[in-house]
Amino acid sequence: MPHTTLTFITNRRVLATAILLAALTGNVRTTAQQRPDRTRLSKPNATSTYAASPLTGVYRLDSMNSDKLFSLLSEADTNLPYTKQQRFFDDLTIRLTSPDQLAIEQRGSTISIASSRAPRLTLNADGRERAESGEKGRTIRTLASLESGQLVVRSDGEGADAFYVAFEPLDDGRRLRVTRRITTDGLNQPVIVRSIYNKVSDVARWSIFEESLSPPPAVAARPVTDPTVPTLTTLDTTDDAGVATLRRALEQWIAATNANDIERQLSFYMPRVAAFYLARNVPLARVRAEKVRVFERAKRIDISAASPEVILRDDGRTAIMRFRKRYDIETARRNLRGEVIQELRWQRVGDAWKIFSERDVRVLQ
């Protein structure tokens, strides 16, 4: 499989950002200056000194205990004009979404990393700063080091984004915390994303990238999933019954909306809604009046939602759900089309979940 070696000592002109993000997001591109090195490291022995490193192994993302990227970017403050914000945040989401799996091997100061989103790369974490020539002749400075058992990589340069990535073993190497910080034009403050991984093997497996390229097995279609709507974050794959029930409730809420079934839709709300778009402390009667107004005017309602991000709070009694929603509402006068990041807040009532807040976090188009 492709193996990109970034030693910083040759005259290859490799962007430093590739070092930081390739193993996490698959941003490495093969160019005339950067050709894949087919040389393979020998498979480590599980009892060797290298395999004993707390960093070495295969890790799987623990999404429940990781930062929710969707929420972080929804709250990020940008200085860009409105017309450029959607593309900017979409690009940032792609770059910062955590891969499902990581493979790491440490041999002294030599570190090899692969992920389910990028092939293996190798870097020398000797604590020396290197200056490279990047795009448009910019000088990019990169430093990789081992600090108190952590692998830390820093990069910045003239007019380029500044990155910081730390791989920190936890619980005697059984878990891994990956902290990524990006400072870039367009953000008023850095975005910091922390992801937790559980070790599933003590030996690095470099095939995880190739395995991720295989098509997934066929699954039953979900009624609210629109394949044209990109998913903004890695799905929470927990088996928690509350999360599964919430996702089914969202499907039913969307289905009731598209069927113009106002009574069914209202059955998902609390008697009083703390936030209803710009209004606060709204009685259900007022929510009903607004829904009736929209339903009566609409000849057709077509709403679709990407798979939601769910954050359980208050020991599982409340939940924040955010998802990308597209709507197409046909009225006698015009069609209303758009795309938003919507937030629903839910409260557990017996065995059911009820909405106590509905709002748009960000208007995308």
VOBA-1610 file (N, C-alpha, C; in pm, whole numbers, padded with zeros to 5 digits, always signed):
BEGIN
Met+00084-00119+00000Met+00000+00000+00000Met+00087+00123+00000Pro+00040+00238-00043Pro+00122+00358-00044Pro+00175+00391+00093His+00302+00434+00097His+00366+00470+00223His+00444+00597+00200Thr+00399+00708+00253Thr+00463+00837+00234Thr+00563+00861+00345Thr+00691+00877+00312Thr+00793+00903+00413Thr+00827+01051+00412Leu+00810+01117+00527Leu+00840+01259+00541Leu+00955+01272+00640Thr+01079+01275+00593Thr+01194+01278+00684Thr+01241+01419+00713Phe+01201+01516+00634Phe+01241+01656+00651Phe+01389+01678+00621Ile+01463+01575+00582Ile+01606+01596+00561Ile+01638+01596+00412Thr+01548+01542+00331Thr+01572+01540+00188Thr+01530+01674+00128Asn+01548+01688-00002Asn+01509+01812-00068Asn+01369+01806-00124Arg+01284+01710-00079Arg+01146+01704-00123Arg+01070+01824-00068Arg+00991+01887-00152Arg+00913+02002-00107Arg+00776+01953-00068Val+00761+01916+00058Val+00636+01861+00110Val+00573+01962+00203Leu+00447+01993+00182Leu+00377+02087+00270Leu+00371+02033+00411Ala+00403+02116+00507Ala+00402+02072+00647Ala+00262+02035+00693Thr+00162+02095+00633Thr+00025+02060+00675Thr-00007+01914+00648Ala+00059+01855+00549Ala+00035+01714+00521Ala+00078+01628+00639Ile+00186+01667+00705Ile+00235+01591+00820Ile+00130+01588+00929Leu+00064+01700+00948Leu-00029+01711+01059Leu-00164+01648+01029Leu-00208+01659+00906Leu-00345+01620+00877Leu-00358+01493+00795Ala-00251+01449+00730Ala-00266+01335+00640Ala-00314+01211+00713Ala-00255+01182+00829Ala-00294+01061+00901Ala-00432+01074+00962Leu-00484+01196+00969Leu-00614+01218+01031Leu-00724+01242+00929Thr-00691+01306+00818Thr-00797+01345+00725Thr-00773+01308+00581Gly-00657+01254+00548Gly-00634+01212+00410Gly-00605+01326+00317Asn-00533+01430+00363Asn-00508+01547+00281Asn-00380+01540+00199Val-00303+01431+00211Val-00180+01422+00133Val-00213+01405-00014Arg-00142+01476-00099Arg-00158+01460-00243Arg-00022+01422-00300Thr-00021+01329-00396Thr+00103+01288-00459Thr+00133+01383-00573Thr+00251+01446-00570Thr+00292+01541-00672Thr+00427+01501-00726Ala+00479+01580-00818Ala+00611+01551-00872Ala+00717+01558-00763Gln+00696+01643-00664Gln+00792+01655-00556Gln+00768+01553-00447Gln+00653+01486-00448Gln+00616+01395-00339Gln+00562+01266-00398Arg+00650+01170-00418Arg+00609+01043-00476Arg+00599+00939-00367Pro+00502+00848-00377Pro+00489+00745-00274Pro+00614+00659-00266Asp+00661+00636-00145Asp+00772+00548-00118Asp+00715+00411-00085Arg+00743+00313-00168Arg+00683+00180-00150Arg+00754+00098-00043Thr+00860+00151+00017Thr+00933+00077+00119Thr+00844+00052+00239Arg+00844-00071+00289Arg+00762-00107+00404Arg+00851-00125+00526Leu+00802-00083+00641Leu+00867-00120+00765Leu+00834-00265+00795Ser+00930-00336+00855Ser+00902-00475+00890Ser+00795-00479+00998Lys+00712-00583+00995Lys+00604-00596+01092Lys+00662-00612+01231Pro+00621-00529+01329Pro+00680-00537+01460Pro+00640-00663+01535Asn+00733-00711+01616Asn+00702-00821+01705Asn+00631-00767+01827Ala+00525-00833+01872Ala+00446-00781+01984Ala+00527-00769+02111Thr+00641-00845+02118Thr+00722-00839+02240Thr+00843-00749+02224Ser+00855-00683+02109Ser+00972-00599+02085Ser+00965-00470+02163Thr+01079-00400+02169Thr+01084-00272+02238Thr+00989-00173+02174Tyr+00982-00177+02038Tyr+00897-00082+01969Tyr+00750-00107+01998Ala+00709-00232+01994Ala+00569-00263+02018Ala+00528-00229+02161Ala+00629-00224+02253Ala+00598-00194+02392Ala+00567-00047+02413Ser+00596+00037+02314Ser+00566+00180+02328Ser+00418+00201+02348Pro+00378+00286+02444Pro+00234+00311+02465Pro+00164+00365+02342Leu+00238+00430+02251Leu+00176+00485+02132Leu+00144+00378+02028Thr+00221+00270+02026Thr+00208+00171+01920Thr+00079+00091+01932Gly+00009+00078+01821Gly-00112-00003+01820Gly-00215+00048+01720Val-00333-00011+01726Val-00448+00032+01646Val-00554+00083+01741Tyr-00615+00195+01706Tyr-00712+00261+01792Tyr-00842+00284+01717Arg-00952+00271+01791Arg-01086+00298+01734Arg-01149+00416+01806Leu-01213+00504+01732Leu-01270+00627+01787Leu-01379+00597+01890Asp-01370+00663+02004Asp-01476+00660+02106Asp-01554+00789+02092Ser-01656+00789+02006Ser-01726+00913+01972Ser-01803+00971+02090Met-01850+00885+02180Met-01927+00935+02294Met-01843+01024+02384Asn-01713+00993+02397Asn-01625+01068+02486Asn-01537+01168+02412Ser-01565+01189+02285Ser-01489+01285+02205Ser-01568+01413+02188Asp-01498+01521+02156Asp-01566+01646+02126Asp-01657+01628+02006Lys-01768+01701+02008Lys-01863+01698+01898Lys-01828+01809+01799Leu-01769+01769+01687Leu-01722+01866+01589Leu-01834+01956+01540Phe-01952+01897+01517Phe-02067+01973+01470Phe-02094+02091+01563Ser-02094+02063+01693Ser-02123+02168+01791Ser-02012+02271+01796Leu-01887+02227+01790Leu-01774+02320+01796Leu-01778+02419+01679Leu-01803+02368+01559Leu-01803+02456+01443Leu-01929+02542+01437Ser-02038+02493+01494Ser-02159+02576+01499Ser-02137+02700+01585Glu-02051+02685+01686Glu-02025+02796+01777Glu-01902+02877+01739Ala-01829+02834+01636Ala-01709+02906+01595Ala-01744+03043+01540Asp-01658+03140+01567Asp-01682+03279+01526Asp-01595+03309+01405Thr-01657+03351+01296Thr-01585+03379+01173Thr-01591+03527+01139Asn-01487+03575+01071Asn-01486+03713+01024Asn-01511+03722+00875Leu-01553+03610+00814Leu-01577+03608+00671Leu-01714+03666+00638Pro-01731+03720+00519Pro-01865+03764+00478Pro-01958+03645+00466Tyr-02087+03671+00479Tyr-02187+03565+00482Tyr-02178+03474+00360Thr-02151+03532+00241Thr-02152+03455+00117Thr-02040+03351+00113Lys-01938+03366+00196Lys-01825+03273+00194Lys-01825+03176+00312Gln-01918+03192+00405Gln-01913+03113+00527Gln-01944+02966+00503Gln-02042+02934+00420Gln-02080+02794+00402Gln-01964+02711+00349Arg-01900+02759+00242Arg-01789+02682+00185Arg-01674+02671+00286Phe-01650+02777+00360Phe-01541+02776+00459Phe-01565+02671+00565Phe-01687+02667+00623Phe-01715+02572+00729Phe-01726+02429+00677Asp-01775+02411+00554Asp-01776+02278+00496Asp-01634+02225+00481Asp-01543+02310+00432Asp-01404+02269+00415Asp-01340+02238+00551Leu-01367+02323+00650Leu-01310+02302+00783Leu-01362+02173+00844Thr-01489+02142+00820Thr-01547+02019+00873Thr-01478+01897+00815Ile-01456+01898+00684Ile-01389+01786+00619Ile-01249+01767+00675Arg-01179+01877+00697Arg-01041+01869+00745Arg-01031+01822+00889Leu-01132+01853+00970Leu-01122+01825+01113Leu-01203+01704+01160Thr-01281+01642+01072Thr-01356+01524+01113Thr-01259+01412+01149Ser-01280+01351+01265Ser-01189+01247+01314Ser-01208+01117+01237Pro-01099+01048+01203Pro-01113+00917+01139Pro-01162+00813+01238Asp-01222+00707+01189Asp-01272+00602+01276Asp-01159+00522+01340Gln-01047+00506+01268Gln-00937+00424+01320Gln-00803+00493+01296Leu-00709+00467+01386Leu-00570+00512+01373Leu-00478+00393+01395Ala-00368+00390+01322Ala-00261+00293+01346Ala-00133+00371+01368Ile-00060+00340+01476Ile+00062+00412+01511Ile+00170+00311+01547Glu+00291+00339+01501Glu+00406+00259+01541Glu+00520+00353+01577Gln+00577+00336+01695Gln+00691+00417+01739Gln+00815+00330+01744Arg+00921+00374+01677Arg+01051+00311+01684Arg+01152+00419+01717Gly+01177+00435+01847Gly+01260+00546+01890Gly+01192+00676+01860Ser+01261+00765+01787Ser+01200+00892+01749Ser+01130+00885+01613Thr+01133+00767+01552Thr+01066+00748+01423Thr+00923+00701+01447Ile+00826+00776+01394Ile+00684+00748+01414Ile+00618+00725+01279Ser+00546+00615+01269Ser+00464+00590+01150Ser+00317+00597+01191Ile+00236+00662+01108Ile+00094+00682+01138Ile+00013+00656+01012Ala-00100+00587+01030Ala-00198+00572+00923Ala-00336+00588+00985Ser-00435+00604+00902Ser-00572+00615+00953Ser-00667+00556+00852Ser-00793+00547+00890Ser-00894+00499+00796Ser-00923+00603+00689Arg-00859+00720+00698Arg-00879+00824+00598Arg-00753+00859+00522Ala-00639+00796+00556Ala-00514+00830+00488Ala-00413+00716+00501Pro-00328+00697+00399Pro-00226+00593+00407Pro-00115+00629+00504Arg-00025+00534+00526Arg+00080+00551+00626Arg+00180+00659+00585Leu+00223+00737+00683Leu+00334+00829+00667Leu+00429+00808+00783Thr+00557+00846+00763Thr+00659+00830+00865Thr+00728+00964+00887Leu+00748+01001+01013Leu+00815+01127+01044Leu+00916+01105+01155Asn+01013+01196+01162Asn+01118+01190+01263Asn+01088+01292+01371Ala+01046+01245+01488Ala+01006+01334+01599Ala+01127+01361+01687Asp+01226+01432+01634Asp+01349+01457+01707Asp+01355+01594+01771Gly+01245+01672+01762Gly+01241+01802+01826Gly+01312+01912+01750Arg+01352+01886+01626Arg+01421+01988+01547Arg+01323+02057+01454Glu+01331+02189+01448Glu+01245+02265+01358Glu+01303+02263+01218Arg+01216+02237+01120Arg+01256+02239+00980Arg+01180+02348+00907Ala+01246+02413+00815Ala+01182+02513+00729Ala+01172+02455+00590Glu+01051+02461+00533Glu+01028+02408+00399Glu+00967+02516+00311Ser+00980+02496+00184Ser+00920+02587+00088Ser+00788+02528+00043Gly+00678+02599+00071Gly+00545+02549+00037Gly+00488+02617-00084Glu+00356+02625-00088Glu+00289+02687-00201Glu+00327+02834-00213Lys+00343+02878-00338Lys+00373+03018-00370Lys+00500+03066-00302Gly+00594+02974-00277Gly+00722+03010-00220Gly+00719+03044-00072Arg+00608+03017-00004Arg+00599+03047+00139Arg+00690+02954+00219Thr+00746+03006+00325Thr+00826+02927+00416Thr+00737+02871+00526Ile+00739+02740+00541Ile+00658+02673+00643Ile+00751+02605+00741Arg+00731+02632+00868Arg+00815+02575+00974Arg+00739+02462+01043Thr+00806+02350+01060Thr+00743+02234+01121Thr+00835+02175+01227Leu+00775+02131+01337Leu+00851+02068+01445Leu+00771+01949+01498Ala+00834+01832+01501Ala+00774+01712+01559Ala+00861+01667+01674Ser+00799+01635+01787Ser+00878+01599+01905Ser+00802+01501+01992Leu+00875+01432+02078Leu+00818+01346+02180Leu+00834+01418+02313Glu+00721+01450+02376Glu+00721+01529+02499Glu+00643+01455+02605Ser+00713+01403+02706Ser+00650+01330+02817Ser+00561+01217+02766Gly+00611+01144+02668Gly+00536+01032+02614Gly+00437+01068+02506Gln+00416+01196+02480Gln+00325+01241+02376Gln+00401+01267+02246Leu+00334+01243+02134Leu+00383+01290+02005Leu+00317+01423+01976Val+00397+01528+01956Val+00345+01662+01932Val+00402+01712+01799Val+00314+01765+01713Val+00356+01822+01586Val+00300+01962+01575Arg+00387+02056+01542Arg+00345+02195+01526Arg+00387+02244+01388Ser+00306+02330+01331Ser+00338+02384+01200Ser+00276+02522+01184Asp+00354+02614+01130Asp+00300+02744+01091Asp+00393+02802+00985Gly+00349+02912+00927Gly+00432+02971+00822Gly+00373+03100+00770Glu+00436+03152+00669Glu+00398+03281+00613Glu+00265+03269+00540Gly+00161+03328+00597Gly+00031+03326+00533Gly-00035+03190+00530Ala+00017+03095+00608Ala-00040+02960+00608Ala-00114+02935+00739Asp-00198+02833+00739Asp-00266+02794+00862Asp-00163+02745+00964Ala-00194+02764+01091Ala-00109+02713+01198Ala-00179+02593+01261Phe-00104+02484+01276Phe-00159+02360+01329Phe-00081+02313+01451Tyr-00154+02247+01540Tyr-00093+02178+01654Tyr-00168+02047+01669Val-00096+01936+01673Val-00157+01805+01692Val-00078+01730+01798Ala-00147+01675+01899Ala-00082+01598+02005Ala-00150+01463+02018Phe-00068+01357+02025Phe-00115+01221+02046Phe-00070+01180+02186Glu-00163+01167+02278Glu-00130+01145+02419Glu-00187+01011+02468Pro-00100+00914+02503Pro-00150+00787+02558Pro-00215+00809+02695Leu-00325+00737+02719Leu-00396+00743+02847Leu-00412+00602+02901Asp-00432+00591+03032Asp-00461+00462+03096Asp-00359+00356+03057Asp-00229+00391+03076Asp-00121+00296+03045Asp-00125+00248+02901Gly-00164+00336+02811Gly-00164+00304+02669Gly-00290+00240+02618Arg-00388+00217+02703Arg-00512+00153+02658Arg-00602+00249+02581Arg-00578+00379+02598Arg-00657+00479+02526Arg-00562+00585+02473Leu-00613+00666+02382Leu-00534+00771+02320Leu-00619+00896+02305Arg-00562+01010+02346Arg-00630+01138+02324Arg-00556+01214+02214Val-00629+01252+02111Val-00572+01330+02001Val-00631+01470+02009Thr-00544+01567+02026Thr-00587+01707+02035Thr-00538+01781+01911Arg-00631+01842+01840Arg-00596+01919+01721Arg-00640+02063+01737Arg-00552+02153+01706Arg-00583+02296+01712Arg-00544+02359+01578Ile-00637+02434+01520Ile-00610+02501+01394Ile-00638+02650+01408Thr-00545+02730+01363Thr-00561+02875+01355Thr-00552+02912+01208Thr-00654+02977+01156Thr-00657+03005+01014Thr-00729+03136+00988Asp-00699+03198+00875Asp-00773+03316+00834Asp-00920+03279+00819Gly-01005+03362+00870Gly-01148+03335+00866Gly-01205+03302+01003Leu-01118+03260+01097Leu-01161+03233+01234Leu-01109+03342+01327Asn-01196+03388+01416Asn-01154+03489+01513Asn-01076+03429+01629Gln-01087+03297+01646Gln-01009+03229+01749Gln-00986+03086+01700Pro-00883+03018+01752Pro-00855+02882+01707Pro-00970+02788+01738Val-00982+02682+01660Val-01074+02572+01688Val-00991+02457+01744Ile-01034+02403+01857Ile-00964+02292+01922Ile-01058+02173+01928Val-01013+02059+01878Val-01094+01937+01875Val-01017+01827+01949Arg-01082+01767+02049Arg-01020+01657+02124Arg-01098+01528+02097Ser-01027+01426+02055Ser-01088+01296+02023Ser-01024+01188+02109Ile-01107+01097+02158Ile-01061+00986+02239Ile-01070+00857+02158Tyr-00965+00777+02165Tyr-00960+00649+02095Tyr-00931+00537+02195Asn-00990+00420+02171Asn-00963+00301+02251Asn-00872+00208+02172Lys-00768+00155+02239Lys-00676+00065+02170Lys-00743-00070+02150Val-00737-00120+02027Val-00796-00250+01995Val-00691-00352+01955Ser-00566-00308+01937Ser-00457-00399+01905Ser-00326-00336+01949Asp-00231-00418+01994Asp-00100-00369+02034Asp-00004-00360+01917Val-00045-00404+01801Val+00039-00403+01681Val-00028-00318+01574Ala+00047-00225+01516Ala-00009-00139+01411Ala-00049-00223+01290Arg-00164-00192+01232Arg-00213-00260+01112Arg-00231-00157+01002Trp-00146-00163+00899Trp-00143-00058+00798Trp-00252-00074+00693Ser-00331-00180+00700Ser-00434-00203+00599Ser-00563-00125+00628Ile-00568-00049+00739Ile-00694+00014+00776Ile-00738+00117+00671Phe-00643+00179+00601Phe-00681+00276+00498Phe-00742+00205+00379Glu-00677+00097+00332Glu-00731+00023+00218Glu-00867-00037+00252Glu-00882-00086+00376Glu-01010-00143+00418Glu-01122-00039+00413Ser-01086+00086+00445Ser-01189+00191+00446Ser-01237+00225+00306Leu-01158+00190+00203Leu-01198+00219+00065Leu-01295+00117+00010Ser-01308+00002+00077Ser-01402-00100+00031Ser-01544-00054+00056Pro-01637-00082-00035Pro-01775-00038-00013Pro-01835-00107+00107Pro-01911-00034+00190Pro-01973-00095+00308Pro-02083-00191+00266Pro-02117-00288+00352Pro-02226-00378+00321Pro-02357-00302+00309Ala-02447-00353+00226Ala-02576-00286+00206Ala-02656-00287+00336Val-02720-00173+00363Val-02805-00162+00481Val-02940-00108+00437Ala-03038-00129+00521Ala-03173-00080+00489Ala-03173+00071+00483Ala-03244+00127+00387Ala-03250+00271+00372Ala-03323+00333+00490Arg-03270+00448+00536Arg-03335+00521+00644Arg-03425+00628+00583Pro-03547+00640+00626Pro-03643+00728+00559Pro-03605+00875+00561Val-03524+00919+00660Val-03495+01062+00664Val-03358+01094+00607Thr-03283+00995+00559Thr-03149+01022+00511Thr-03154+01066+00366Asp-03099+01182+00339Asp-03089+01233+00203Asp-02945+01214+00158Pro-02917+01123+00062Pro-02779+01096+00024Pro-02709+01216-00039Thr-02783+01318-00079Thr-02719+01437-00136Thr-02673+01534-00029Val-02710+01509+00096Val-02671+01598+00204Val-02549+01540+00272Pro-02433+01608+00269Pro-02313+01552+00332Pro-02328+01546+00483Thr-02275+01438+00541Thr-02275+01426+00686Thr-02160+01508+00741Leu-02186+01592+00840Leu-02085+01685+00888Leu-01992+01627+00992Thr-02023+01514+01047Thr-01938+01462+01154Thr-01950+01312+01161Thr-01851+01250+01221Thr-01856+01107+01242Thr-01974+01074+01331Leu-02050+00972+01290Leu-02170+00938+01365Leu-02135+00881+01500Asp-02220+00909+01595Asp-02210+00848+01726Asp-02262+00705+01713Thr-02171+00607+01727Thr-02210+00469+01702Thr-02241+00393+01830Thr-02270+00464+01937Thr-02302+00397+02061Thr-02430+00316+02049Asp-02443+00209+02128Asp-02563+00128+02130Asp-02662+00177+02235Asp-02632+00292+02294Asp-02719+00343+02400Asp-02863+00351+02351Ala-02955+00292+02431Ala-03095+00286+02389Ala-03155+00424+02374Gly-03112+00518+02458Gly-03166+00653+02449Gly-03133+00719+02318Val-03009+00704+02270Val-02969+00763+02142Val-03046+00700+02028Ala-03060+00569+02031Ala-03136+00500+01925Ala-03281+00547+01922Thr-03341+00564+02041Thr-03479+00612+02047Thr-03490+00753+01994Leu-03392+00837+02024Leu-03392+00974+01974Leu-03384+00978+01822Arg-03303+00894+01765Arg-03291+00893+01620Arg-03422+00848+01555Arg-03488+00750+01615Arg-03619+00707+01562Arg-03721+00819+01576Ala-03713+00893+01688Ala-03806+01005+01708Ala-03786+01112+01601Leu-03659+01139+01565Leu-03633+01236+01459Leu-03692+01189+01327Glu-03674+01062+01295Glu-03731+01007+01172Glu-03882+01026+01168Gln-03947+00998+01280Gln-04093+01009+01286Gln-04137+01156+01281Trp-04061+01243+01343Trp-04091+01387+01341Trp-04081+01440+01198Ile-03978+01399+01124Ile-03962+01440+00984Ile-04076+01382+00899Ala-04107+01255+00921Ala-04214+01191+00843Ala-04347+01260+00866Ala-04377+01296+00990Ala-04503+01366+01020Ala-04507+01502+00951Thr-04394+01570+00945Thr-04388+01700+00878Thr-04416+01685+00730Asn-04350+01590+00665Asn-04368+01571+00521Asn-04509+01524+00487Ala-04576+01458+00582Ala-04712+01411+00559Ala-04817+01514+00598Asn-04773+01633+00640Asn-04865+01738+00686Asn-04953+01690+00802Asp-04898+01602+00883Asp-04972+01546+00997Asp-04937+01628+01121Ile-05010+01738+01139Ile-04975+01831+01245Ile-04995+01770+01384Glu-05098+01690+01402Glu-05122+01631+01534Glu-05009+01535+01572Arg-04965+01458+01474Arg-04854+01366+01501Arg-04727+01445+01533Gln-04701+01550+01458Gln-04581+01628+01483Gln-04584+01694+01620Leu-04698+01751+01658Leu-04709+01818+01786Leu-04697+01722+01904Ser-04720+01594+01880Ser-04709+01497+01989Ser-04567+01482+02037Phe-04470+01537+01964Phe-04330+01528+02003Phe-04286+01645+02091Tyr-04375+01741+02120Tyr-04336+01862+02192Tyr-04382+01858+02337Met-04303+01927+02422Met-04345+01949+02560Met-04459+02051+02561Pro-04539+02057+02670Pro-04648+02156+02678Pro-04599+02299+02666Arg-04475+02325+02706Arg-04416+02458+02692Arg-04275+02441+02637Val-04241+02521+02536Val-04113+02510+02467Val-04025+02626+02509Ala-03908+02593+02564Ala-03819+02697+02615Ala-03772+02792+02506Ala-03744+02738+02386Ala-03702+02821+02273Ala-03766+02768+02147Phe-03830+02858+02072Phe-03890+02822+01944Phe-03842+02927+01844Tyr-03728+02897+01779Tyr-03657+02989+01693Tyr-03623+03116+01773Leu-03676+03232+01740Leu-03637+03354+01811Leu-03722+03380+01936Ala-03828+03303+01953Ala-03917+03323+02069Ala-03871+03236+02186Arg-03908+03278+02307Arg-03869+03206+02426Arg-03992+03178+02512Asn-03986+03065+02584Asn-04094+03025+02676Asn-04229+03025+02604Val-04238+02943+02500Val-04354+02943+02411Val-04450+02831+02449Pro-04579+02861+02471Pro-04676+02754+02499Pro-04701+02672+02373Leu-04743+02547+02391Leu-04765+02458+02278Leu-04871+02513+02183Ala-04967+02588+02234Ala-05071+02646+02148Ala-05010+02740+02045Arg-04906+02813+02085Arg-04842+02904+01990Arg-04759+02826+01887Val-04695+02717+01931Val-04625+02632+01836Val-04723+02575+01735Arg-04839+02530+01784Arg-04943+02477+01695Arg-04986+02581+01592Ala-05009+02705+01638Ala-05054+02811+01547Ala-04953+02833+01434Glu-04825+02830+01467Glu-04722+02851+01365Glu-04717+02732+01269Lys-04727+02611+01323Lys-04726+02493+01237Lys-04848+02493+01143Val-04964+02527+01197Val-05085+02532+01115Val-05069+02633+01003Arg-05012+02749+01036Arg-04991+02854+00935Arg-04905+02801+00820Val-04796+02732+00853Val-04707+02679+00749Val-04774+02568+00672Phe-04841+02475+00742Phe-04903+02362+00676Phe-05017+02405+00584Glu-05095+02504+00625Glu-05209+02547+00544Glu-05164+02617+00416Arg-05053+02685+00421Arg-05003+02756+00304Arg-04931+02662+00207Ala-04880+02549+00258Ala-04796+02463+00176Ala-04877+02366+00092Lys-04846+02360-00037Lys-04902+02257-00124Lys-04819+02129-00113Arg-04692+02146-00078Arg-04604+02032-00065Arg-04491+02069+00031Ile-04457+01977+00120Ile-04346+01995+00212Ile-04250+01877+00196Asp-04126+01908+00171Asp-04024+01804+00157Asp-03904+01843+00242Ile-03889+01775+00354Ile-03778+01802+00446Ile-03694+01677+00459Ser-03563+01692+00453Ser-03473+01579+00473Ser-03364+01621+00571Ala-03313+01525+00645Ala-03212+01554+00747Ala-03098+01455+00736Ala-02976+01506+00748Ala-02860+01417+00757Ala-02860+01350+00893Ser-02783+01245+00906Ser-02775+01174+01034Ser-02734+01270+01145Pro-02804+01266+01257Pro-02782+01368+01360Pro-02665+01338+01452Glu-02611+01443+01509Glu-02519+01433+01622Glu-02601+01444+01749Val-02580+01355+01841Val-02658+01352+01965Val-02566+01364+02084Ile-02595+01459+02172Ile-02518+01478+02295Ile-02612+01459+02412Leu-02591+01353+02489Leu-02673+01327+02606Leu-02621+01409+02724Arg-02713+01465+02802Arg-02677+01546+02918Arg-02766+01509+03036Asp-02729+01562+03154Asp-02809+01541+03275Asp-02836+01393+03300Asp-02726+01314+03292Asp-02737+01169+03316Asp-02838+01103+03223Gly-02843+01152+03099Gly-02930+01091+02999Gly-03074+01138+03003Arg-03103+01241+03082Arg-03241+01289+03090Arg-03273+01392+02984Thr-03173+01461+02932Thr-03193+01557+02824Thr-03090+01530+02714Ala-03115+01584+02597Ala-03025+01561+02483Ala-03027+01681+02391Ile-02911+01710+02332Ile-02898+01810+02228Ile-02877+01735+02097Met-02958+01764+01998Met-02948+01699+01868Met-02927+01806+01762Arg-02820+01792+01683Arg-02794+01885+01574Arg-02777+01807+01445Phe-02831+01862+01337Phe-02825+01793+01209Phe-02841+01894+01097Arg-02797+01851+00981Arg-02809+01935+00862Arg-02944+01905+00796Lys-03023+02008+00777Lys-03159+01990+00725Lys-03179+02068+00595Arg-03237+02002+00497Arg-03279+02068+00375Arg-03431+02074+00371Tyr-03483+02185+00323Tyr-03629+02196+00312Tyr-03666+02254+00176Asp-03779+02207+00127Asp-03835+02253+00000Asp-03986+02260+00022Ile-04036+02381+00039Ile-04178+02401+00069Ile-04242+02475-00048Glu-04339+02411-00110Glu-04408+02471-00225Glu-04538+02534-00179Thr-04553+02662-00207Thr-04677+02733-00175Thr-04740+02782-00305Ala-04855+02845-00293Ala-04924+02893-00412Ala-04845+03004-00480Arg-04768+03078-00404Arg-04697+03193-00459Arg-04553+03162-00498Arg-04487+03077-00420Arg-04344+03054-00447Arg-04299+02926-00377Asn-04178+02885-00413Asn-04113+02773-00347Asn-04008+02826-00250Leu-04009+02772-00130Leu-03910+02809-00030Leu-03810+02695-00016Arg-03687+02722-00052Arg-03583+02619-00044Arg-03466+02672+00038Gly-03404+02583+00111Gly-03289+02625+00188Gly-03225+02509+00262Glu-03120+02542+00334Glu-03045+02443+00409Glu-02995+02509+00537Val-03013+02441+00648Val-02975+02496+00777Val-02911+02387+00863Ile-02838+02429+00963Ile-02802+02341+01072Ile-02906+02364+01180Gln-02986+02261+01207Gln-03094+02275+01303Gln-03060+02206+01434Glu-03110+02263+01542Glu-03090+02204+01675Glu-03225+02177+01739Leu-03245+02054+01783Leu-03359+02017+01866Leu-03306+01974+02003Arg-03367+02025+02109Arg-03333+01979+02243Arg-03448+01898+02297Trp-03415+01782+02353Trp-03515+01685+02394Trp-03506+01659+02544Gln-03619+01623+02600Gln-03625+01582+02741Gln-03694+01446+02749Arg-03637+01358+02830Arg-03696+01225+02846Arg-03820+01235+02935Val-03930+01186+02886Val-04055+01182+02961Val-04103+01037+02961Gly-04080+00966+03070Gly-04110+00823+03071Gly-04022+00750+02972Asp-04083+00675+02882Asp-04008+00604+02780Asp-03996+00682+02650Ala-04047+00804+02647Ala-04047+00884+02524Ala-03957+01006+02540Trp-03929+01069+02426Trp-03853+01195+02424Trp-03942+01305+02369Lys-03937+01423+02432Lys-04017+01537+02391Lys-03926+01657+02363Ile-03963+01733+02260Ile-03885+01851+02222Ile-03920+01967+02313Phe-03815+02032+02370Phe-03839+02152+02449Phe-03764+02273+02393Ser-03695+02255+02279Ser-03630+02368+02213Ser-03610+02334+02067Glu-03644+02429+01979Glu-03625+02410+01833Glu-03573+02541+01777Arg-03458+02534+01710Arg-03400+02655+01652Arg-03302+02619+01542Asp-03269+02717+01459Asp-03166+02702+01359Asp-03037+02759+01414Val-02932+02677+01414Val-02802+02722+01465Val-02730+02806+01360Arg-02740+02761+01235Arg-02674+02835+01127Arg-02751+02818+00997Val-02773+02926+00925Val-02835+02920+00793Val-02725+02900+00690Leu-02734+02791+00613Leu-02631+02760+00516Leu-02663+02815+00379Gln-02791+02812+00342Gln-02829+02872+00212Gln-02980+02893+00209
//
